[in-house]
Amino acid sequence: MKVAAVFAIAFSAVLSGCLSSDMSGSQLEPNQFAASQAAADSSAILGMEGGGLIGGEFGEALSRRQKRLAIEAEYKALENTPAGQDVSWQDTGSSRAGTVRAAQPYRVGSQDCRQYTHTIQINGTPREARGTACRNEDGSWMLLG
């Protein structure tokens, strides 16, 4: 319940930012802002750890290895996966798995942003979190809210 409230507030903030910014009809394609090969290394992926959906209460049941797999999937979905396509991850040593699905990219001010959903399976039970992330100049993504 607490997670849903945080994401509702973040979503409202994003919508108000979208309404006040110049949205002149141009939509971004994911590869328009994909990081160069040098930036798409582990440091950009690690930049999500503090802000990815999995880093909070939503991912507290995951091991460190599972969180790393989940963060890598979030980064891949946000960075260069077409809208609506799933990026899956699975810990082969357990029943923990997940999917990340990012929406169409859009611009808020000078930042490229995407809403996304991360669903994790823990012992066959699905849990879902939603958020919006914006891309930093260094290639990392920061969760809003």
VMD Tcl script that builds the backbone (N, CA, C; Angstrom):
set m [mol new atoms 435]
animate dup $m
set s [atomselect $m all]
$s set {name element resname resid chain x y z} {
  {N N MET 1 A 0.822 -1.179 0.000}
  {CA C MET 1 A 0.000 0.000 0.000}
  {C C MET 1 A 0.872 1.250 0.000}
  {N N LYS 2 A 1.925 1.242 0.810}
  {CA C LYS 2 A 2.848 2.354 0.914}
  {C C LYS 2 A 3.531 2.612 -0.427}
  {N N VAL 3 A 3.946 1.546 -1.119}
  {CA C VAL 3 A 4.612 1.662 -2.411}
  {C C VAL 3 A 3.674 2.300 -3.419}
  {N N ALA 4 A 2.412 1.904 -3.433}
  {CA C ALA 4 A 1.434 2.449 -4.378}
  {C C ALA 4 A 1.270 3.948 -4.173}
  {N N ALA 5 A 1.264 4.401 -2.940}
  {CA C ALA 5 A 1.111 5.829 -2.658}
  {C C ALA 5 A 2.304 6.619 -3.174}
  {N N VAL 6 A 3.509 6.095 -2.979}
  {CA C VAL 6 A 4.719 6.763 -3.460}
  {C C VAL 6 A 4.677 6.887 -4.970}
  {N N PHE 7 A 4.282 5.823 -5.659}
  {CA C PHE 7 A 4.247 5.865 -7.117}
  {C C PHE 7 A 3.131 6.761 -7.632}
  {N N ALA 8 A 2.025 6.849 -6.914}
  {CA C ALA 8 A 0.943 7.752 -7.320}
  {C C ALA 8 A 1.406 9.202 -7.233}
  {N N ILE 9 A 2.144 9.532 -6.180}
  {CA C ILE 9 A 2.679 10.887 -6.029}
  {C C ILE 9 A 3.686 11.174 -7.129}
  {N N ALA 10 A 4.583 10.218 -7.399}
  {CA C ALA 10 A 5.592 10.394 -8.447}
  {C C ALA 10 A 4.925 10.562 -9.797}
  {N N PHE 11 A 3.884 9.779 -10.065}
  {CA C PHE 11 A 3.185 9.853 -11.340}
  {C C PHE 11 A 2.533 11.228 -11.506}
  {N N SER 12 A 1.938 11.752 -10.430}
  {CA C SER 12 A 1.324 13.079 -10.477}
  {C C SER 12 A 2.367 14.141 -10.782}
  {N N ALA 13 A 3.529 14.025 -10.160}
  {CA C ALA 13 A 4.602 14.984 -10.399}
  {C C ALA 13 A 5.058 14.935 -11.848}
  {N N VAL 14 A 5.149 13.742 -12.400}
  {CA C VAL 14 A 5.567 13.593 -13.793}
  {C C VAL 14 A 4.529 14.214 -14.714}
  {N N LEU 15 A 3.258 13.938 -14.458}
  {CA C LEU 15 A 2.203 14.496 -15.307}
  {C C LEU 15 A 2.208 16.010 -15.263}
  {N N SER 16 A 2.387 16.588 -14.092}
  {CA C SER 16 A 2.394 18.044 -14.022}
  {C C SER 16 A 3.603 18.602 -14.748}
  {N N GLY 17 A 4.740 17.908 -14.693}
  {CA C GLY 17 A 5.922 18.328 -15.444}
  {C C GLY 17 A 5.692 18.225 -16.930}
  {N N CYS 18 A 4.989 17.180 -17.361}
  {CA C CYS 18 A 4.711 17.003 -18.785}
  {C C CYS 18 A 3.783 18.094 -19.289}
  {N N LEU 19 A 2.793 18.458 -18.484}
  {CA C LEU 19 A 1.823 19.439 -18.929}
  {C C LEU 19 A 2.436 20.823 -19.034}
  {N N SER 20 A 3.440 21.100 -18.215}
  {CA C SER 20 A 4.021 22.423 -18.243}
  {C C SER 20 A 5.221 22.523 -19.177}
  {N N SER 21 A 5.728 21.408 -19.670}
  {CA C SER 21 A 6.893 21.464 -20.551}
  {C C SER 21 A 6.456 21.479 -22.002}
  {N N ASP 22 A 7.379 21.817 -22.864}
  {CA C ASP 22 A 7.085 21.892 -24.292}
  {C C ASP 22 A 7.036 20.499 -24.883}
  {N N MET 23 A 5.848 20.031 -25.196}
  {CA C MET 23 A 5.661 18.710 -25.786}
  {C C MET 23 A 5.187 18.931 -27.221}
  {N N SER 24 A 6.077 19.348 -28.090}
  {CA C SER 24 A 5.718 19.780 -29.440}
  {C C SER 24 A 5.476 18.628 -30.396}
  {N N GLY 25 A 5.000 17.519 -29.891}
  {CA C GLY 25 A 4.597 16.421 -30.753}
  {C C GLY 25 A 5.712 15.468 -31.133}
  {N N SER 26 A 6.940 15.747 -30.767}
  {CA C SER 26 A 8.011 14.827 -31.136}
  {C C SER 26 A 8.134 13.755 -30.074}
  {N N GLN 27 A 8.104 12.502 -30.514}
  {CA C GLN 27 A 8.285 11.396 -29.594}
  {C C GLN 27 A 9.658 10.810 -29.825}
  {N N LEU 28 A 10.263 10.369 -28.757}
  {CA C LEU 28 A 11.589 9.784 -28.831}
  {C C LEU 28 A 11.490 8.301 -29.120}
  {N N GLU 29 A 12.420 7.796 -29.850}
  {CA C GLU 29 A 12.578 6.363 -30.018}
  {C C GLU 29 A 13.656 5.941 -29.033}
  {N N PRO 30 A 13.587 4.741 -28.455}
  {CA C PRO 30 A 14.556 4.348 -27.436}
  {C C PRO 30 A 16.008 4.523 -27.860}
  {N N ASN 31 A 16.358 4.160 -29.069}
  {CA C ASN 31 A 17.757 4.239 -29.480}
  {C C ASN 31 A 18.230 5.663 -29.732}
  {N N GLN 32 A 17.336 6.643 -29.727}
  {CA C GLN 32 A 17.741 8.027 -29.891}
  {C C GLN 32 A 18.591 8.492 -28.719}
  {N N PHE 33 A 18.396 7.911 -27.556}
  {CA C PHE 33 A 19.170 8.340 -26.400}
  {C C PHE 33 A 19.965 7.213 -25.775}
  {N N ALA 34 A 20.111 6.106 -26.490}
  {CA C ALA 34 A 20.879 4.982 -25.948}
  {C C ALA 34 A 22.309 5.419 -25.683}
  {N N ALA 35 A 22.833 4.975 -24.578}
  {CA C ALA 35 A 24.199 5.328 -24.200}
  {C C ALA 35 A 25.186 4.711 -25.178}
  {N N SER 36 A 26.293 5.409 -25.333}
  {CA C SER 36 A 27.358 4.841 -26.151}
  {C C SER 36 A 27.840 3.558 -25.488}
  {N N GLN 37 A 28.563 2.748 -26.212}
  {CA C GLN 37 A 29.041 1.484 -25.656}
  {C C GLN 37 A 29.843 1.721 -24.381}
  {N N ALA 38 A 30.617 2.805 -24.349}
  {CA C ALA 38 A 31.432 3.098 -23.169}
  {C C ALA 38 A 30.547 3.419 -21.962}
  {N N ALA 39 A 29.447 4.150 -22.190}
  {CA C ALA 39 A 28.584 4.533 -21.070}
  {C C ALA 39 A 27.677 3.393 -20.632}
  {N N ALA 40 A 27.436 2.425 -21.508}
  {CA C ALA 40 A 26.514 1.331 -21.187}
  {C C ALA 40 A 27.214 0.216 -20.425}
  {N N ASP 41 A 28.212 0.552 -19.645}
  {CA C ASP 41 A 28.928 -0.449 -18.866}
  {C C ASP 41 A 28.290 -0.574 -17.491}
  {N N SER 42 A 28.939 -1.300 -16.622}
  {CA C SER 42 A 28.348 -1.564 -15.312}
  {C C SER 42 A 28.162 -0.302 -14.477}
  {N N SER 43 A 28.948 0.757 -14.710}
  {CA C SER 43 A 28.762 1.961 -13.902}
  {C C SER 43 A 27.415 2.615 -14.194}
  {N N ALA 44 A 26.966 2.593 -15.441}
  {CA C ALA 44 A 25.644 3.150 -15.769}
  {C C ALA 44 A 24.544 2.287 -15.158}
  {N N ILE 45 A 24.722 0.976 -15.202}
  {CA C ILE 45 A 23.726 0.075 -14.610}
  {C C ILE 45 A 23.705 0.255 -13.099}
  {N N LEU 46 A 24.867 0.367 -12.494}
  {CA C LEU 46 A 24.934 0.558 -11.045}
  {C C LEU 46 A 24.313 1.880 -10.628}
  {N N GLY 47 A 24.247 2.855 -11.536}
  {CA C GLY 47 A 23.618 4.128 -11.238}
  {C C GLY 47 A 22.152 3.983 -10.901}
  {N N MET 48 A 21.541 2.879 -11.271}
  {CA C MET 48 A 20.128 2.636 -10.973}
  {C C MET 48 A 19.927 2.082 -9.570}
  {N N GLU 49 A 20.954 1.535 -8.958}
  {CA C GLU 49 A 20.768 0.842 -7.689}
  {C C GLU 49 A 20.093 1.695 -6.635}
  {N N GLY 50 A 20.462 2.960 -6.550}
  {CA C GLY 50 A 19.846 3.816 -5.550}
  {C C GLY 50 A 18.427 4.215 -5.916}
  {N N GLY 51 A 18.087 4.149 -7.220}
  {CA C GLY 51 A 16.797 4.654 -7.627}
  {C C GLY 51 A 15.902 3.675 -8.341}
  {N N GLY 52 A 16.393 2.501 -8.669}
  {CA C GLY 52 A 15.551 1.544 -9.370}
  {C C GLY 52 A 14.404 1.070 -8.490}
  {N N LEU 53 A 13.359 0.602 -9.119}
  {CA C LEU 53 A 12.203 0.107 -8.357}
  {C C LEU 53 A 12.595 -1.011 -7.400}
  {N N ILE 54 A 13.546 -1.809 -7.791}
  {CA C ILE 54 A 13.933 -2.987 -7.020}
  {C C ILE 54 A 14.707 -2.610 -5.754}
  {N N GLY 55 A 15.241 -1.383 -5.706}
  {CA C GLY 55 A 16.082 -0.970 -4.594}
  {C C GLY 55 A 15.351 -0.691 -3.295}
  {N N GLY 56 A 14.057 -0.520 -3.337}
  {CA C GLY 56 A 13.294 -0.193 -2.132}
  {C C GLY 56 A 12.597 -1.395 -1.535}
  {N N GLU 57 A 11.487 -1.128 -0.903}
  {CA C GLU 57 A 10.694 -2.159 -0.230}
  {C C GLU 57 A 10.249 -3.262 -1.192}
  {N N PHE 58 A 9.989 -2.887 -2.440}
  {CA C PHE 58 A 9.538 -3.837 -3.458}
  {C C PHE 58 A 10.522 -5.000 -3.628}
  {N N GLY 59 A 11.810 -4.728 -3.570}
  {CA C GLY 59 A 12.808 -5.766 -3.804}
  {C C GLY 59 A 13.464 -6.325 -2.565}
  {N N GLU 60 A 12.921 -6.042 -1.385}
  {CA C GLU 60 A 13.599 -6.462 -0.158}
  {C C GLU 60 A 13.682 -7.981 0.013}
  {N N ALA 61 A 12.831 -8.749 -0.653}
  {CA C ALA 61 A 12.869 -10.210 -0.541}
  {C C ALA 61 A 13.897 -10.839 -1.478}
  {N N LEU 62 A 14.568 -10.019 -2.294}
  {CA C LEU 62 A 15.537 -10.548 -3.257}
  {C C LEU 62 A 16.948 -10.542 -2.686}
  {N N SER 63 A 17.736 -11.501 -3.128}
  {CA C SER 63 A 19.141 -11.544 -2.743}
  {C C SER 63 A 19.909 -10.479 -3.526}
  {N N ARG 64 A 21.132 -10.266 -3.158}
  {CA C ARG 64 A 21.979 -9.293 -3.858}
  {C C ARG 64 A 22.110 -9.652 -5.343}
  {N N ARG 65 A 22.314 -10.933 -5.633}
  {CA C ARG 65 A 22.438 -11.392 -7.022}
  {C C ARG 65 A 21.133 -11.144 -7.795}
  {N N GLN 66 A 20.010 -11.442 -7.166}
  {CA C GLN 66 A 18.708 -11.246 -7.816}
  {C C GLN 66 A 18.443 -9.758 -8.065}
  {N N LYS 67 A 18.832 -8.917 -7.118}
  {CA C LYS 67 A 18.685 -7.471 -7.319}
  {C C LYS 67 A 19.527 -7.005 -8.498}
  {N N ARG 68 A 20.727 -7.552 -8.624}
  {CA C ARG 68 A 21.597 -7.171 -9.749}
  {C C ARG 68 A 20.946 -7.577 -11.075}
  {N N LEU 69 A 20.403 -8.786 -11.150}
  {CA C LEU 69 A 19.707 -9.227 -12.367}
  {C C LEU 69 A 18.515 -8.316 -12.673}
  {N N ALA 70 A 17.771 -7.952 -11.641}
  {CA C ALA 70 A 16.597 -7.096 -11.808}
  {C C ALA 70 A 16.991 -5.693 -12.263}
  {N N ILE 71 A 18.045 -5.148 -11.680}
  {CA C ILE 71 A 18.516 -3.814 -12.063}
  {C C ILE 71 A 19.010 -3.814 -13.508}
  {N N GLU 72 A 19.728 -4.856 -13.900}
  {CA C GLU 72 A 20.185 -4.957 -15.290}
  {C C GLU 72 A 18.999 -4.992 -16.251}
  {N N ALA 73 A 17.915 -5.698 -15.869}
  {CA C ALA 73 A 16.720 -5.759 -16.712}
  {C C ALA 73 A 16.039 -4.391 -16.786}
  {N N GLU 74 A 15.985 -3.662 -15.672}
  {CA C GLU 74 A 15.403 -2.323 -15.683}
  {C C GLU 74 A 16.196 -1.413 -16.617}
  {N N TYR 75 A 17.510 -1.456 -16.495}
  {CA C TYR 75 A 18.365 -0.617 -17.339}
  {C C TYR 75 A 18.160 -0.941 -18.819}
  {N N LYS 76 A 18.164 -2.224 -19.142}
  {CA C LYS 76 A 18.003 -2.637 -20.543}
  {C C LYS 76 A 16.639 -2.205 -21.088}
  {N N ALA 77 A 15.591 -2.364 -20.287}
  {CA C ALA 77 A 14.247 -1.970 -20.724}
  {C C ALA 77 A 14.177 -0.463 -20.956}
  {N N LEU 78 A 14.741 0.315 -20.048}
  {CA C LEU 78 A 14.688 1.770 -20.171}
  {C C LEU 78 A 15.593 2.283 -21.287}
  {N N GLU 79 A 16.745 1.707 -21.422}
  {CA C GLU 79 A 17.766 2.236 -22.321}
  {C C GLU 79 A 17.472 1.981 -23.793}
  {N N ASN 80 A 17.068 0.763 -24.156}
  {CA C ASN 80 A 16.964 0.514 -25.597}
  {C C ASN 80 A 15.937 -0.526 -26.026}
  {N N THR 81 A 14.974 -0.827 -25.187}
  {CA C THR 81 A 13.942 -1.788 -25.572}
  {C C THR 81 A 12.707 -1.030 -26.049}
  {N N PRO 82 A 12.146 -1.420 -27.197}
  {CA C PRO 82 A 10.942 -0.744 -27.693}
  {C C PRO 82 A 9.794 -0.805 -26.677}
  {N N ALA 83 A 8.959 0.220 -26.699}
  {CA C ALA 83 A 7.822 0.320 -25.781}
  {C C ALA 83 A 6.953 -0.927 -25.848}
  {N N GLY 84 A 6.559 -1.419 -24.672}
  {CA C GLY 84 A 5.644 -2.548 -24.583}
  {C C GLY 84 A 6.290 -3.915 -24.650}
  {N N GLN 85 A 7.592 -3.987 -24.895}
  {CA C GLN 85 A 8.267 -5.289 -24.942}
  {C C GLN 85 A 8.872 -5.602 -23.580}
  {N N ASP 86 A 8.747 -6.868 -23.177}
  {CA C ASP 86 A 9.266 -7.299 -21.886}
  {C C ASP 86 A 10.754 -7.607 -21.947}
  {N N VAL 87 A 11.436 -7.266 -20.873}
  {CA C VAL 87 A 12.812 -7.706 -20.631}
  {C C VAL 87 A 12.717 -8.592 -19.402}
  {N N SER 88 A 13.071 -9.856 -19.559}
  {CA C SER 88 A 12.929 -10.825 -18.472}
  {C C SER 88 A 14.259 -11.115 -17.801}
  {N N TRP 89 A 14.188 -11.468 -16.532}
  {CA C TRP 89 A 15.357 -11.939 -15.802}
  {C C TRP 89 A 14.917 -13.119 -14.940}
  {N N GLN 90 A 15.873 -14.002 -14.632}
  {CA C GLN 90 A 15.570 -15.153 -13.798}
  {C C GLN 90 A 16.826 -15.586 -13.070}
  {N N ASP 91 A 16.684 -15.878 -11.805}
  {CA C ASP 91 A 17.767 -16.450 -11.021}
  {C C ASP 91 A 17.626 -17.958 -11.142}
  {N N THR 92 A 18.545 -18.577 -11.862}
  {CA C THR 92 A 18.444 -20.012 -12.129}
  {C C THR 92 A 18.550 -20.860 -10.864}
  {N N GLY 93 A 19.075 -20.305 -9.790}
  {CA C GLY 93 A 19.209 -21.053 -8.552}
  {C C GLY 93 A 18.007 -20.966 -7.630}
  {N N SER 94 A 16.958 -20.279 -8.059}
  {CA C SER 94 A 15.773 -20.139 -7.202}
  {C C SER 94 A 14.530 -19.973 -8.078}
  {N N SER 95 A 13.405 -19.750 -7.421}
  {CA C SER 95 A 12.161 -19.535 -8.159}
  {C C SER 95 A 11.886 -18.047 -8.362}
  {N N ARG 96 A 12.905 -17.225 -8.214}
  {CA C ARG 96 A 12.743 -15.778 -8.357}
  {C C ARG 96 A 13.015 -15.353 -9.793}
  {N N ALA 97 A 12.100 -14.561 -10.340}
  {CA C ALA 97 A 12.210 -14.087 -11.715}
  {C C ALA 97 A 11.424 -12.790 -11.835}
  {N N GLY 98 A 11.558 -12.134 -12.969}
  {CA C GLY 98 A 10.808 -10.905 -13.168}
  {C C GLY 98 A 10.797 -10.465 -14.611}
  {N N THR 99 A 9.950 -9.481 -14.877}
  {CA C THR 99 A 9.893 -8.847 -16.192}
  {C C THR 99 A 9.754 -7.342 -15.996}
  {N N VAL 100 A 10.369 -6.619 -16.913}
  {CA C VAL 100 A 10.301 -5.162 -16.911}
  {C C VAL 100 A 9.746 -4.740 -18.263}
  {N N ARG 101 A 8.764 -3.844 -18.241}
  {CA C ARG 101 A 8.167 -3.339 -19.484}
  {C C ARG 101 A 8.135 -1.815 -19.408}
  {N N ALA 102 A 8.832 -1.186 -20.344}
  {CA C ALA 102 A 8.867 0.276 -20.399}
  {C C ALA 102 A 7.875 0.798 -21.434}
  {N N ALA 103 A 7.322 1.965 -21.141}
  {CA C ALA 103 A 6.395 2.634 -22.054}
  {C C ALA 103 A 7.193 3.483 -23.051}
  {N N GLN 104 A 6.480 4.184 -23.910}
  {CA C GLN 104 A 7.095 5.049 -24.907}
  {C C GLN 104 A 7.929 6.135 -24.228}
  {N N PRO 105 A 9.144 6.373 -24.697}
  {CA C PRO 105 A 9.954 7.454 -24.123}
  {C C PRO 105 A 9.351 8.820 -24.445}
  {N N TYR 106 A 9.613 9.788 -23.580}
  {CA C TYR 106 A 9.176 11.159 -23.814}
  {C C TYR 106 A 10.164 12.099 -23.149}
  {N N ARG 107 A 10.094 13.349 -23.493}
  {CA C ARG 107 A 11.039 14.334 -22.964}
  {C C ARG 107 A 10.324 15.260 -21.987}
  {N N VAL 108 A 10.971 15.518 -20.862}
  {CA C VAL 108 A 10.530 16.498 -19.880}
  {C C VAL 108 A 11.687 17.464 -19.717}
  {N N GLY 109 A 11.509 18.687 -20.210}
  {CA C GLY 109 A 12.608 19.648 -20.196}
  {C C GLY 109 A 13.736 19.128 -21.067}
  {N N SER 110 A 14.894 18.919 -20.466}
  {CA C SER 110 A 16.044 18.411 -21.220}
  {C C SER 110 A 16.312 16.931 -20.942}
  {N N GLN 111 A 15.425 16.281 -20.185}
  {CA C GLN 111 A 15.647 14.878 -19.829}
  {C C GLN 111 A 14.722 13.947 -20.592}
  {N N ASP 112 A 15.263 12.793 -20.947}
  {CA C ASP 112 A 14.495 11.731 -21.571}
  {C C ASP 112 A 13.977 10.823 -20.459}
  {N N CYS 113 A 12.670 10.532 -20.484}
  {CA C CYS 113 A 12.032 9.786 -19.409}
  {C C CYS 113 A 11.182 8.649 -19.972}
  {N N ARG 114 A 10.928 7.661 -19.129}
  {CA C ARG 114 A 10.033 6.554 -19.475}
  {C C ARG 114 A 9.330 6.071 -18.221}
  {N N GLN 115 A 8.060 5.762 -18.357}
  {CA C GLN 115 A 7.351 5.058 -17.300}
  {C C GLN 115 A 7.624 3.578 -17.511}
  {N N TYR 116 A 7.625 2.813 -16.422}
  {CA C TYR 116 A 7.847 1.376 -16.567}
  {C C TYR 116 A 7.223 0.600 -15.425}
  {N N THR 117 A 7.034 -0.699 -15.704}
  {CA C THR 117 A 6.460 -1.624 -14.737}
  {C C THR 117 A 7.446 -2.758 -14.529}
  {N N HIS 118 A 7.673 -3.133 -13.285}
  {CA C HIS 118 A 8.542 -4.266 -12.957}
  {C C HIS 118 A 7.695 -5.259 -12.168}
  {N N THR 119 A 7.582 -6.461 -12.698}
  {CA C THR 119 A 6.837 -7.531 -12.028}
  {C C THR 119 A 7.829 -8.593 -11.596}
  {N N ILE 120 A 7.800 -8.968 -10.325}
  {CA C ILE 120 A 8.666 -10.044 -9.853}
  {C C ILE 120 A 7.809 -11.217 -9.390}
  {N N GLN 121 A 8.352 -12.400 -9.557}
  {CA C GLN 121 A 7.711 -13.640 -9.107}
  {C C GLN 121 A 8.523 -14.160 -7.925}
  {N N ILE 122 A 7.870 -14.273 -6.789}
  {CA C ILE 122 A 8.521 -14.831 -5.603}
  {C C ILE 122 A 7.704 -16.034 -5.172}
  {N N ASN 123 A 8.293 -17.211 -5.343}
  {CA C ASN 123 A 7.615 -18.472 -5.033}
  {C C ASN 123 A 6.252 -18.561 -5.727}
  {N N GLY 124 A 6.212 -18.135 -6.980}
  {CA C GLY 124 A 5.001 -18.228 -7.790}
  {C C GLY 124 A 3.999 -17.109 -7.590}
  {N N THR 125 A 4.276 -16.198 -6.661}
  {CA C THR 125 A 3.365 -15.085 -6.401}
  {C C THR 125 A 3.897 -13.817 -7.068}
  {N N PRO 126 A 3.104 -13.217 -7.972}
  {CA C PRO 126 A 3.571 -11.993 -8.630}
  {C C PRO 126 A 3.390 -10.758 -7.753}
  {N N ARG 127 A 4.364 -9.867 -7.829}
  {CA C ARG 127 A 4.295 -8.548 -7.189}
  {C C ARG 127 A 4.672 -7.535 -8.249}
  {N N GLU 128 A 3.996 -6.390 -8.271}
  {CA C GLU 128 A 4.233 -5.399 -9.318}
  {C C GLU 128 A 4.481 -4.022 -8.726}
  {N N ALA 129 A 5.405 -3.301 -9.349}
  {CA C ALA 129 A 5.664 -1.905 -8.989}
  {C C ALA 129 A 5.761 -1.105 -10.278}
  {N N ARG 130 A 5.327 0.146 -10.195}
  {CA C ARG 130 A 5.383 1.044 -11.353}
  {C C ARG 130 A 6.155 2.292 -10.977}
  {N N GLY 131 A 6.848 2.837 -11.957}
  {CA C GLY 131 A 7.590 4.057 -11.707}
  {C C GLY 131 A 7.911 4.779 -12.995}
  {N N THR 132 A 8.545 5.917 -12.854}
  {CA C THR 132 A 9.024 6.706 -13.976}
  {C C THR 132 A 10.478 7.018 -13.707}
  {N N ALA 133 A 11.302 6.832 -14.726}
  {CA C ALA 133 A 12.724 7.125 -14.594}
  {C C ALA 133 A 13.140 8.084 -15.693}
  {N N CYS 134 A 14.098 8.939 -15.378}
  {CA C CYS 134 A 14.664 9.868 -16.351}
  {C C CYS 134 A 16.155 9.608 -16.460}
  {N N ARG 135 A 16.655 9.784 -17.671}
  {CA C ARG 135 A 18.056 9.470 -17.965}
  {C C ARG 135 A 18.952 10.652 -17.635}
  {N N ASN 136 A 20.011 10.385 -16.876}
  {CA C ASN 136 A 21.021 11.387 -16.536}
  {C C ASN 136 A 22.044 11.507 -17.661}
  {N N GLU 137 A 22.807 12.571 -17.653}
  {CA C GLU 137 A 23.829 12.781 -18.687}
  {C C GLU 137 A 24.873 11.681 -18.712}
  {N N ASP 138 A 25.144 11.041 -17.562}
  {CA C ASP 138 A 26.164 9.991 -17.513}
  {C C ASP 138 A 25.654 8.630 -18.001}
  {N N GLY 139 A 24.371 8.558 -18.445}
  {CA C GLY 139 A 23.822 7.318 -18.962}
  {C C GLY 139 A 23.059 6.520 -17.925}
  {N N SER 140 A 23.089 6.918 -16.671}
  {CA C SER 140 A 22.326 6.213 -15.647}
  {C C SER 140 A 20.882 6.711 -15.656}
  {N N TRP 141 A 20.005 5.948 -15.043}
  {CA C TRP 141 A 18.586 6.302 -14.957}
  {C C TRP 141 A 18.234 6.534 -13.493}
  {N N MET 142 A 17.434 7.559 -13.230}
  {CA C MET 142 A 17.039 7.891 -11.864}
  {C C MET 142 A 15.521 7.820 -11.753}
  {N N LEU 143 A 15.070 7.069 -10.768}
  {CA C LEU 143 A 13.638 6.956 -10.498}
  {C C LEU 143 A 13.127 8.273 -9.933}
  {N N LEU 144 A 12.026 8.772 -10.475}
  {CA C LEU 144 A 11.425 10.008 -9.948}
  {C C LEU 144 A 10.626 9.669 -8.704}
  {N N GLY 145 A 10.597 10.602 -7.795}
  {CA C GLY 145 A 9.743 10.439 -6.616}
  {C C GLY 145 A 10.432 10.075 -5.414}
}
mol reanalyze $m
mol bondsrecalc $m
mol representation Tube
mol addrep $m
